[in-house]
């Protein structure tokens, strides 16, 4: 989702063979860590909540808030494990240097299925689990819409990469990741409201939850557009270099 390095101005320095600005390898390395680190920190919210839920299931700590998970634990466990893998391993995929490395492709074979399982189990739980008190029909619809959009994005990304269309693949995986870590952003939409105005009602809760997904997707679109601009600049520069070389040869 939030690939911070893609939002920064493109460096004008010469580029070394490994894709880094010449003369500043350490600085580039630190900058490349910003996006993955930020995404991992944001992912700690759903990952931590999932770990707590798994502990409850393992110890049999039934309460009024989690009874629905004990009724059908398999999709809950699959969802928690898959969203943890998707969030953490997916965050590392946003490191620019790794996107040029074979590791990115190998990790993607794990990230994509994990993301698809995250979306499908999320849809299953929305449809077949008992709704908690603060949920409502509007939030159910939002869960189904964004869950379906996430699954569809991963499928489109998979088809694109099979065709060798890296740009389309990258764009749709970014959108899928943005939806997948929506729970992290939802903390920042729900918590201030709860602190200022108290627990939101059903309608407000749905709006605040939806805002988390919308914010993530808006940032994802900015990142995707920034990549497209960068790619266009790189293509034009490469074209001019090729033309100059042909003229001199």
SVG drawing of the C-alpha trace seen along z (x, -y; Angstrom):
<svg xmlns="http://www.w3.org/2000/svg" viewBox="-29 -15 60 41">
<polyline fill="none" stroke="black" stroke-width="0.4" points="0.0,0.0 1.9,-3.0 5.1,-2.7 6.7,-5.9 9.7,-5.8 7.3,-6.0 6.0,-9.3 9.4,-11.0 10.9,-12.9 12.9,-10.7 16.6,-11.1 18.6,-12.9 22.0,-11.2 23.6,-8.6 22.3,-5.1 24.6,-2.2 24.2,1.2 22.1,2.5 19.6,-0.3 20.9,-2.6 22.1,-6.2 25.8,-6.2 27.8,-7.4 25.0,-7.1 24.3,-3.4 23.8,-3.7 21.2,-6.5 19.2,-4.7 19.2,-1.6 17.7,-3.5 15.1,-5.1 14.1,-1.8 13.4,-0.5 10.9,-3.3 8.0,-1.8 8.3,1.8 8.9,0.6 5.9,-1.6 3.7,1.1 4.9,3.6 4.1,1.2 0.6,0.7 0.2,4.4 0.9,5.0 -2.7,4.0 -4.4,6.8 -1.5,9.2 -1.7,8.5 -5.5,8.8 -5.2,12.1 -2.7,13.5 -5.0,12.6 -7.9,14.4 -5.8,17.5 -4.8,17.5 -8.4,17.4 -9.3,20.3 -6.4,22.3 -7.2,21.8 -10.9,22.0 -11.4,18.5 -15.0,18.1 -16.7,14.8 -19.8,12.9 -17.5,11.1 -15.9,14.2 -18.5,17.0 -19.1,16.7 -15.5,17.7 -15.8,20.8 -18.8,21.9 -16.7,22.2 -13.0,21.8 -11.4,23.2 -12.1,20.1 -11.1,17.9 -7.7,19.6 -7.1,19.7 -8.0,16.0 -5.6,15.0 -2.7,17.0 -3.2,15.8 -3.6,12.1 -0.5,12.3 1.6,13.7 0.0,11.4 0.6,8.3 4.1,8.9 5.6,10.6 3.7,8.4 5.2,5.3 8.7,6.4 7.6,6.6 7.5,2.8 11.3,2.5 12.4,1.3 15.6,3.3 13.8,6.5 11.3,5.9 14.3,6.2 15.5,9.4 14.4,13.0 13.3,13.1 10.3,10.9 8.9,13.5 9.4,16.3 7.8,14.4 5.0,13.4 4.0,17.1 3.3,17.1 1.9,13.6 -0.7,13.9 -2.4,17.1 -2.3,15.8 -4.0,12.6 -6.7,14.6 -7.3,16.8 -7.5,13.6 -10.2,12.2 -12.2,15.4 -12.3,16.3 -13.2,12.7 -16.2,12.9 -17.1,16.3 -17.1,14.9 -19.1,11.8 -21.8,14.0 -22.0,16.8 -20.8,15.5 -23.1,13.9 -22.8,10.1 -21.4,8.4 -23.5,5.7 -21.7,2.7 -21.9,4.1 -24.9,3.7 -26.1,4.4 -24.1,1.4 -20.8,2.7 -21.7,6.2 -22.1,4.8 -18.8,2.9 -17.0,6.1 -18.4,8.0 -17.6,5.2 -14.0,4.7 -13.4,8.4 -14.6,9.1 -12.5,6.3 -9.4,7.6 -9.9,11.1 -10.5,9.8 -7.5,7.5 -5.2,10.5 -6.7,12.5 -6.2,9.7 -2.6,9.2 -2.0,12.9 -3.3,12.9 -1.2,9.8 2.0,11.3 1.4,14.5 1.2,12.3 4.4,10.5 2.6,7.2 4.6,6.2 3.1,2.7 -0.5,3.9 0.5,6.7 2.1,4.2 -0.8,1.8 -3.4,4.5 -1.3,6.1 -0.9,2.7 -4.6,2.2 -5.1,5.6 -2.6,4.9 -4.2,1.6 -7.5,3.4 -5.8,6.2 -4.3,4.0 -7.4,1.8 -7.7,2.9 -4.5,1.0 -5.8,-2.3 -9.3,-1.7 -7.7,-2.1 -6.9,-5.7 -10.4,-6.4 -12.2,-4.7 -10.0,-5.6 -10.1,-9.4 -13.9,-9.3 -14.2,-7.0 -11.9,-9.2 -13.8,-12.4 -17.4,-11.4 -17.5,-8.0 -18.3,-4.6 -19.9,-5.2 -23.3,-4.0 -23.9,-1.4 -24.1,-3.8 -21.1,-5.8 -19.1,-2.7 -19.7,-1.5 -18.7,-4.9 -15.4,-5.0 -14.6,-1.4 -15.2,-2.2 -13.0,-5.3 -10.1,-3.1 -10.4,-1.2 -11.0,-4.3 -8.0,-6.1 -5.7,-3.1 -7.0,-2.8 -6.5,-6.6 -2.9,-6.3 -2.5,-3.2 -3.7,-5.2 -1.2,-7.9 1.6,-5.4 0.5,-3.7 0.4,-7.0 3.8,-8.0 5.2,-4.7 3.7,-5.4 5.3,-8.8 8.6,-7.4 8.4,-4.6 7.6,-7.1 10.6,-9.2 12.9,-6.2 11.6,-5.1 12.2,-8.5 15.7,-8.6 16.5,-5.2 15.1,-6.1 17.3,-9.2 20.4,-7.2 19.7,-4.5 19.3,-7.2 22.6,-8.9 24.5,-5.6 23.1,-4.8 24.1,-8.2 27.7,-7.8 28.1,-4.2"/>
</svg>
